[in-house]
């Protein structure tokens, strides 16, 4: 048998504290995702109205400008 005794690693913070430390980051991420989703839905409605009003280029431009941030940052 080896006389080398290696103890189990112990975390510096408990798991409950780790969850509490990550909570603001998770809340911020969820808030940003909800905001981007709201902007995307609103832009889809505005784009649909613009296309129906006879402005297809403007409608598609609005839709693309509003959905690209959602696609890239969520």
Biopython code that builds the backbone (N, CA, C, O; Angstrom):
import numpy as np
from Bio.PDB.StructureBuilder import StructureBuilder

atoms = [
    (1, "UNK", "N", (0.831, -1.176, 0.000)),
    (1, "UNK", "CA", (0.000, 0.000, 0.000)),
    (1, "UNK", "C", (0.878, 1.242, 0.000)),
    (1, "UNK", "O", (1.980, 1.258, 0.549)),
    (2, "UNK", "N", (0.366, 2.248, -0.615)),
    (2, "UNK", "CA", (1.090, 3.509, -0.699)),
    (2, "UNK", "C", (0.870, 4.308, 0.574)),
    (2, "UNK", "O", (-0.220, 4.304, 1.145)),
    (3, "UNK", "N", (1.893, 4.974, 0.999)),
    (3, "UNK", "CA", (1.758, 5.817, 2.178)),
    (3, "UNK", "C", (1.384, 7.251, 1.796)),
    (3, "UNK", "O", (1.312, 8.129, 2.656)),
    (4, "UNK", "N", (1.149, 7.480, 0.517)),
    (4, "UNK", "CA", (0.770, 8.807, 0.042)),
    (4, "UNK", "C", (-0.734, 8.984, 0.226)),
    (4, "UNK", "O", (-1.533, 8.302, -0.416)),
    (5, "UNK", "N", (-1.101, 9.890, 1.094)),
    (5, "UNK", "CA", (-2.518, 10.145, 1.362)),
    (5, "UNK", "C", (-2.935, 11.437, 0.656)),
    (5, "UNK", "O", (-2.455, 12.525, 0.975)),
    (6, "UNK", "N", (-3.829, 11.287, -0.294)),
    (6, "UNK", "CA", (-4.344, 12.452, -1.022)),
    (6, "UNK", "C", (-5.802, 12.606, -0.642)),
    (6, "UNK", "O", (-6.613, 11.704, -0.854)),
    (7, "UNK", "N", (-6.120, 13.745, -0.086)),
    (7, "UNK", "CA", (-7.489, 14.003, 0.333)),
    (7, "UNK", "C", (-8.375, 14.369, -0.844)),
    (7, "UNK", "O", (-7.899, 14.755, -1.911)),
    (8, "UNK", "N", (-9.655, 14.241, -0.626)),
    (8, "UNK", "CA", (-10.614, 14.618, -1.650)),
    (8, "UNK", "C", (-10.631, 16.142, -1.785)),
    (8, "UNK", "O", (-10.551, 16.853, -0.783)),
    (9, "UNK", "N", (-10.734, 16.646, -3.014)),
    (9, "UNK", "CA", (-10.792, 18.096, -3.173)),
    (9, "UNK", "C", (-12.093, 18.644, -2.605)),
    (9, "UNK", "O", (-13.157, 18.052, -2.786)),
    (10, "UNK", "N", (-12.003, 19.758, -1.927)),
    (10, "UNK", "CA", (-13.186, 20.387, -1.356)),
    (10, "UNK", "C", (-13.385, 21.733, -2.033)),
    (10, "UNK", "O", (-12.437, 22.509, -2.158)),
    (11, "UNK", "N", (-14.586, 22.015, -2.466)),
    (11, "UNK", "CA", (-14.830, 23.305, -3.125)),
    (11, "UNK", "C", (-14.733, 24.450, -2.117)),
    (11, "UNK", "O", (-15.031, 24.282, -0.935)),
    (12, "UNK", "N", (-14.312, 25.606, -2.603)),
    (12, "UNK", "CA", (-14.176, 26.747, -1.706)),
    (12, "UNK", "C", (-15.530, 27.335, -1.334)),
    (12, "UNK", "O", (-15.673, 27.928, -0.265)),
    (13, "UNK", "N", (-16.523, 27.179, -2.202)),
    (13, "UNK", "CA", (-17.884, 27.619, -1.879)),
    (13, "UNK", "C", (-18.806, 26.420, -2.000)),
    (13, "UNK", "O", (-18.538, 25.495, -2.767)),
    (14, "UNK", "N", (-19.872, 26.437, -1.256)),
    (14, "UNK", "CA", (-20.817, 25.330, -1.312)),
    (14, "UNK", "C", (-21.613, 25.404, -2.610)),
    (14, "UNK", "O", (-21.596, 26.427, -3.296)),
    (15, "UNK", "N", (-22.298, 24.341, -2.940)),
    (15, "UNK", "CA", (-23.075, 24.320, -4.174)),
    (15, "UNK", "C", (-24.223, 25.320, -4.118)),
    (15, "UNK", "O", (-24.555, 25.933, -5.132)),
    (16, "UNK", "N", (-24.829, 25.493, -2.957)),
    (16, "UNK", "CA", (-25.923, 26.450, -2.833)),
    (16, "UNK", "C", (-25.422, 27.871, -3.089)),
    (16, "UNK", "O", (-26.103, 28.669, -3.733)),
    (17, "UNK", "N", (-24.245, 28.176, -2.588)),
    (17, "UNK", "CA", (-23.682, 29.513, -2.810)),
    (17, "UNK", "C", (-23.331, 29.697, -4.280)),
    (17, "UNK", "O", (-23.466, 30.800, -4.810)),
    (18, "UNK", "N", (-22.887, 28.644, -4.941)),
    (18, "UNK", "CA", (-22.577, 28.732, -6.357)),
    (18, "UNK", "C", (-23.804, 29.048, -7.186)),
    (18, "UNK", "O", (-23.732, 29.825, -8.139)),
    (19, "UNK", "N", (-24.938, 28.447, -6.827)),
    (19, "UNK", "CA", (-26.185, 28.733, -7.535)),
    (19, "UNK", "C", (-26.589, 30.174, -7.299)),
    (19, "UNK", "O", (-27.045, 30.847, -8.224)),
    (20, "UNK", "N", (-26.428, 30.660, -6.073)),
    (20, "UNK", "CA", (-26.785, 32.044, -5.779)),
    (20, "UNK", "C", (-25.880, 33.019, -6.513)),
    (20, "UNK", "O", (-26.327, 34.093, -6.914)),
    (21, "UNK", "N", (-24.607, 32.658, -6.695)),
    (21, "UNK", "CA", (-23.694, 33.533, -7.408)),
    (21, "UNK", "C", (-24.006, 33.576, -8.899)),
    (21, "UNK", "O", (-23.798, 34.606, -9.540)),
    (22, "UNK", "N", (-24.496, 32.487, -9.457)),
    (22, "UNK", "CA", (-24.814, 32.444, -10.881)),
    (22, "UNK", "C", (-26.189, 33.000, -11.191)),
    (22, "UNK", "O", (-26.481, 33.292, -12.351)),
    (23, "UNK", "N", (-27.034, 33.154, -10.200)),
    (23, "UNK", "CA", (-28.416, 33.555, -10.420)),
    (23, "UNK", "C", (-28.548, 34.897, -11.140)),
    (23, "UNK", "O", (-29.360, 34.985, -12.062)),
    (24, "UNK", "N", (-27.800, 35.953, -10.780)),
    (24, "UNK", "CA", (-27.947, 37.211, -11.529)),
    (24, "UNK", "C", (-27.570, 37.076, -12.997)),
    (24, "UNK", "O", (-28.193, 37.698, -13.857)),
    (25, "UNK", "N", (-26.572, 36.281, -13.287)),
    (25, "UNK", "CA", (-26.176, 36.094, -14.679)),
    (25, "UNK", "C", (-27.267, 35.361, -15.455)),
    (25, "UNK", "O", (-27.555, 35.708, -16.600)),
    (26, "UNK", "N", (-27.867, 34.358, -14.842)),
    (26, "UNK", "CA", (-28.941, 33.630, -15.511)),
    (26, "UNK", "C", (-30.163, 34.516, -15.698)),
    (26, "UNK", "O", (-30.815, 34.462, -16.741)),
    (27, "UNK", "N", (-30.478, 35.325, -14.701)),
    (27, "UNK", "CA", (-31.608, 36.233, -14.807)),
    (27, "UNK", "C", (-31.379, 37.251, -15.914)),
    (27, "UNK", "O", (-32.295, 37.550, -16.681)),
    (28, "UNK", "N", (-30.174, 37.782, -16.005)),
    (28, "UNK", "CA", (-29.861, 38.756, -17.049)),
    (28, "UNK", "C", (-29.953, 38.109, -18.426)),
    (28, "UNK", "O", (-30.450, 38.726, -19.369)),
    (29, "UNK", "N", (-29.481, 36.882, -18.548)),
    (29, "UNK", "CA", (-29.546, 36.188, -19.837)),
    (29, "UNK", "C", (-30.995, 35.942, -20.249)),
    (29, "UNK", "O", (-31.351, 36.128, -21.413)),
    (30, "UNK", "N", (-31.824, 35.527, -19.307)),
    (30, "UNK", "CA", (-33.240, 35.290, -19.613)),
    (30, "UNK", "C", (-33.948, 36.593, -19.982)),
    (30, "UNK", "O", (-34.784, 36.614, -20.885)),
    (31, "UNK", "N", (-33.613, 37.678, -19.282)),
    (31, "UNK", "CA", (-34.224, 38.971, -19.588)),
    (31, "UNK", "C", (-33.823, 39.445, -20.973)),
    (31, "UNK", "O", (-34.657, 39.960, -21.717)),
    (32, "UNK", "N", (-32.548, 39.277, -21.330)),
    (32, "UNK", "CA", (-32.090, 39.694, -22.654)),
    (32, "UNK", "C", (-32.754, 38.857, -23.731)),
    (32, "UNK", "O", (-33.145, 39.385, -24.773)),
    (33, "UNK", "N", (-32.888, 37.565, -23.494)),
    (33, "UNK", "CA", (-33.526, 36.698, -24.473)),
    (33, "UNK", "C", (-35.000, 37.063, -24.649)),
    (33, "UNK", "O", (-35.504, 37.079, -25.772)),
    (34, "UNK", "N", (-35.689, 37.353, -23.554)),
    (34, "UNK", "CA", (-37.096, 37.740, -23.642)),
    (34, "UNK", "C", (-37.252, 39.072, -24.377)),
    (34, "UNK", "O", (-38.188, 39.243, -25.158)),
    (35, "UNK", "N", (-36.338, 40.014, -24.128)),
    (35, "UNK", "CA", (-36.395, 41.306, -24.803)),
    (35, "UNK", "C", (-36.158, 41.141, -26.299)),
    (35, "UNK", "O", (-36.865, 41.742, -27.108)),
    (36, "UNK", "N", (-35.172, 40.336, -26.674)),
    (36, "UNK", "CA", (-34.905, 40.114, -28.091)),
    (36, "UNK", "C", (-36.063, 39.385, -28.770)),
    (36, "UNK", "O", (-36.382, 39.670, -29.924)),
    (37, "UNK", "N", (-36.685, 38.457, -28.070)),
    (37, "UNK", "CA", (-37.831, 37.759, -28.630)),
    (37, "UNK", "C", (-38.995, 38.721, -28.841)),
    (37, "UNK", "O", (-39.676, 38.649, -29.864)),
    (38, "UNK", "N", (-39.229, 39.616, -27.891)),
    (38, "UNK", "CA", (-40.286, 40.619, -28.030)),
    (38, "UNK", "C", (-40.042, 41.547, -29.201)),
    (38, "UNK", "O", (-40.964, 41.870, -29.950)),
    (39, "UNK", "N", (-38.782, 41.982, -29.360)),
    (39, "UNK", "CA", (-38.436, 42.843, -30.488)),
    (39, "UNK", "C", (-38.653, 42.104, -31.806)),
    (39, "UNK", "O", (-39.141, 42.691, -32.771)),
    (40, "UNK", "N", (-38.302, 40.841, -31.853)),
    (40, "UNK", "CA", (-38.467, 40.059, -33.076)),
    (40, "UNK", "C", (-39.937, 39.893, -33.437)),
    (40, "UNK", "O", (-40.306, 40.029, -34.603)),
    (41, "UNK", "N", (-40.777, 39.604, -32.455)),
    (41, "UNK", "CA", (-42.207, 39.441, -32.713)),
    (41, "UNK", "C", (-42.818, 40.768, -33.169)),
    (41, "UNK", "O", (-43.607, 40.800, -34.113)),
    (42, "UNK", "N", (-42.453, 41.856, -32.499)),
    (42, "UNK", "CA", (-42.959, 43.172, -32.885)),
    (42, "UNK", "C", (-42.514, 43.536, -34.295)),
    (42, "UNK", "O", (-43.297, 44.072, -35.079)),
    (43, "UNK", "N", (-41.261, 43.246, -34.614)),
    (43, "UNK", "CA", (-40.763, 43.534, -35.961)),
    (43, "UNK", "C", (-41.473, 42.688, -37.005)),
    (43, "UNK", "O", (-41.705, 43.154, -38.121)),
    (44, "UNK", "N", (-41.817, 41.467, -36.667)),
    (44, "UNK", "CA", (-42.551, 40.627, -37.611)),
    (44, "UNK", "C", (-43.926, 41.214, -37.913)),
    (44, "UNK", "O", (-44.384, 41.194, -39.055)),
    (45, "UNK", "N", (-44.567, 41.728, -36.889)),
    (45, "UNK", "CA", (-45.879, 42.354, -37.087)),
    (45, "UNK", "C", (-45.737, 43.610, -37.938)),
    (45, "UNK", "O", (-46.508, 43.814, -38.876)),
    (46, "UNK", "N", (-44.754, 44.457, -37.620)),
    (46, "UNK", "CA", (-44.540, 45.686, -38.389)),
    (46, "UNK", "C", (-44.172, 45.355, -39.829)),
    (46, "UNK", "O", (-44.647, 46.018, -40.751)),
    (47, "UNK", "N", (-43.340, 44.350, -40.036)),
    (47, "UNK", "CA", (-42.950, 43.958, -41.389)),
    (47, "UNK", "C", (-44.150, 43.436, -42.172)),
    (47, "UNK", "O", (-44.295, 43.730, -43.359)),
    (48, "UNK", "N", (-44.997, 42.671, -41.519)),
    (48, "UNK", "CA", (-46.195, 42.166, -42.188)),
    (48, "UNK", "C", (-47.108, 43.308, -42.607)),
    (48, "UNK", "O", (-47.661, 43.294, -43.707)),
    (49, "UNK", "N", (-47.264, 44.290, -41.741)),
    (49, "UNK", "CA", (-48.091, 45.459, -42.068)),
    (49, "UNK", "C", (-47.466, 46.242, -43.219)),
    (49, "UNK", "O", (-48.178, 46.681, -44.122)),
    (50, "UNK", "N", (-46.150, 46.421, -43.199)),
    (50, "UNK", "CA", (-45.483, 47.159, -44.263)),
    (50, "UNK", "C", (-45.601, 46.429, -45.599)),
    (50, "UNK", "O", (-45.827, 47.064, -46.628)),
    (51, "UNK", "N", (-45.454, 45.121, -45.596)),
    (51, "UNK", "CA", (-45.595, 44.351, -46.830)),
    (51, "UNK", "C", (-47.032, 44.418, -47.339)),
    (51, "UNK", "O", (-47.260, 44.552, -48.541)),
    (52, "UNK", "N", (-47.997, 44.326, -46.432)),
    (52, "UNK", "CA", (-49.403, 44.409, -46.834)),
    (52, "UNK", "C", (-49.757, 45.792, -47.352)),
    (52, "UNK", "O", (-50.654, 45.928, -48.183)),
    (53, "UNK", "N", (-49.066, 46.822, -46.872)),
    (53, "UNK", "CA", (-49.339, 48.199, -47.306)),
    (53, "UNK", "C", (-48.663, 48.514, -48.633)),
    (53, "UNK", "O", (-48.832, 49.616, -49.155)),
    (54, "UNK", "N", (-47.913, 47.590, -49.184)),
    (54, "UNK", "CA", (-47.297, 47.810, -50.481)),
    (54, "UNK", "C", (-45.849, 48.249, -50.410)),
    (54, "UNK", "O", (-45.329, 48.794, -51.384)),
    (55, "UNK", "N", (-45.189, 48.033, -49.299)),
    (55, "UNK", "CA", (-43.781, 48.393, -49.131)),
    (55, "UNK", "C", (-42.960, 47.141, -48.810)),
    (55, "UNK", "O", (-42.479, 46.991, -47.687)),
    (56, "UNK", "N", (-42.798, 46.256, -49.772)),
    (56, "UNK", "CA", (-42.133, 44.986, -49.457)),
    (56, "UNK", "C", (-40.664, 45.146, -49.082)),
    (56, "UNK", "O", (-40.178, 44.431, -48.206)),
    (57, "UNK", "N", (-39.950, 46.062, -49.722)),
    (57, "UNK", "CA", (-38.530, 46.229, -49.394)),
    (57, "UNK", "C", (-38.366, 46.731, -47.966)),
    (57, "UNK", "O", (-37.494, 46.259, -47.237)),
    (58, "UNK", "N", (-39.200, 47.685, -47.566)),
    (58, "UNK", "CA", (-39.117, 48.205, -46.195)),
    (58, "UNK", "C", (-39.514, 47.122, -45.190)),
    (58, "UNK", "O", (-38.884, 46.994, -44.140)),
    (59, "UNK", "N", (-40.542, 46.353, -45.498)),
    (59, "UNK", "CA", (-40.979, 45.293, -44.593)),
    (59, "UNK", "C", (-39.911, 44.240, -44.397)),
    (59, "UNK", "O", (-39.647, 43.818, -43.271)),
    (60, "UNK", "N", (-39.294, 43.812, -45.487)),
    (60, "UNK", "CA", (-38.226, 42.814, -45.364)),
    (60, "UNK", "C", (-37.005, 43.390, -44.652)),
    (60, "UNK", "O", (-36.349, 42.683, -43.887)),
    (61, "UNK", "N", (-36.696, 44.651, -44.893)),
    (61, "UNK", "CA", (-35.574, 45.292, -44.196)),
    (61, "UNK", "C", (-35.799, 45.360, -42.697)),
    (61, "UNK", "O", (-34.896, 45.072, -41.912)),
    (62, "UNK", "N", (-37.001, 45.742, -42.303)),
    (62, "UNK", "CA", (-37.337, 45.800, -40.871)),
    (62, "UNK", "C", (-37.216, 44.412, -40.248)),
    (62, "UNK", "O", (-36.658, 44.250, -39.163)),
    (63, "UNK", "N", (-37.742, 43.430, -40.945)),
    (63, "UNK", "CA", (-37.700, 42.063, -40.417)),
    (63, "UNK", "C", (-36.261, 41.574, -40.254)),
    (63, "UNK", "O", (-35.916, 40.994, -39.225)),
    (64, "UNK", "N", (-35.431, 41.804, -41.255)),
    (64, "UNK", "CA", (-34.035, 41.348, -41.174)),
    (64, "UNK", "C", (-33.256, 42.080, -40.088)),
    (64, "UNK", "O", (-32.510, 41.456, -39.333)),
    (65, "UNK", "N", (-33.421, 43.378, -40.006)),
    (65, "UNK", "CA", (-32.693, 44.149, -38.988)),
    (65, "UNK", "C", (-33.098, 43.720, -37.580)),
    (65, "UNK", "O", (-32.264, 43.712, -36.674)),
    (66, "UNK", "N", (-34.355, 43.368, -37.387)),
    (66, "UNK", "CA", (-34.816, 42.989, -36.052)),
    (66, "UNK", "C", (-34.491, 41.541, -35.706)),
    (66, "UNK", "O", (-34.309, 41.225, -34.530)),
    (67, "UNK", "N", (-34.414, 40.660, -36.684)),
    (67, "UNK", "CA", (-34.171, 39.259, -36.355)),
    (67, "UNK", "C", (-32.696, 38.895, -36.287)),
    (67, "UNK", "O", (-32.349, 37.903, -35.645)),
    (68, "UNK", "N", (-31.827, 39.651, -36.915)),
    (68, "UNK", "CA", (-30.402, 39.320, -36.865)),
    (68, "UNK", "C", (-29.824, 39.377, -35.446)),
    (68, "UNK", "O", (-29.064, 38.480, -35.082)),
    (69, "UNK", "N", (-30.146, 40.387, -34.626)),
    (69, "UNK", "CA", (-29.623, 40.351, -33.250)),
    (69, "UNK", "C", (-30.113, 39.134, -32.470)),
    (69, "UNK", "O", (-29.376, 38.577, -31.656)),
    (70, "UNK", "N", (-31.341, 38.727, -32.715)),
    (70, "UNK", "CA", (-31.850, 37.546, -32.021)),
    (70, "UNK", "C", (-31.094, 36.302, -32.455)),
    (70, "UNK", "O", (-30.799, 35.429, -31.638)),
    (71, "UNK", "N", (-30.786, 36.223, -33.720)),
    (71, "UNK", "CA", (-30.070, 35.057, -34.227)),
    (71, "UNK", "C", (-28.626, 35.027, -33.743)),
    (71, "UNK", "O", (-28.096, 33.954, -33.458)),
    (72, "UNK", "N", (-27.988, 36.177, -33.645)),
    (72, "UNK", "CA", (-26.569, 36.215, -33.288)),
    (72, "UNK", "C", (-26.313, 36.222, -31.782)),
    (72, "UNK", "O", (-25.307, 35.667, -31.340)),
    (73, "UNK", "N", (-27.185, 36.829, -30.982)),
    (73, "UNK", "CA", (-26.863, 37.069, -29.573)),
    (73, "UNK", "C", (-27.712, 36.294, -28.585)),
    (73, "UNK", "O", (-27.571, 36.521, -27.383)),
    (74, "UNK", "N", (-28.575, 35.403, -29.008)),
    (74, "UNK", "CA", (-29.356, 34.667, -28.014)),
    (74, "UNK", "C", (-28.851, 33.261, -27.836)),
    (74, "UNK", "O", (-29.399, 32.505, -27.034)),
]
sb = StructureBuilder()
sb.init_structure("model")
sb.init_model(0)
sb.init_chain("A")
sb.init_seg("    ")
for serial, (resi, resn, name, xyz) in enumerate(atoms, 1):
    if name == "N":
        sb.init_residue(resn, " ", resi, " ")
    sb.init_atom(name, np.array(xyz, "f"), 0.0, 1.0, " ", f" {name:<3s}", serial, name[0])
structure = sb.get_structure()
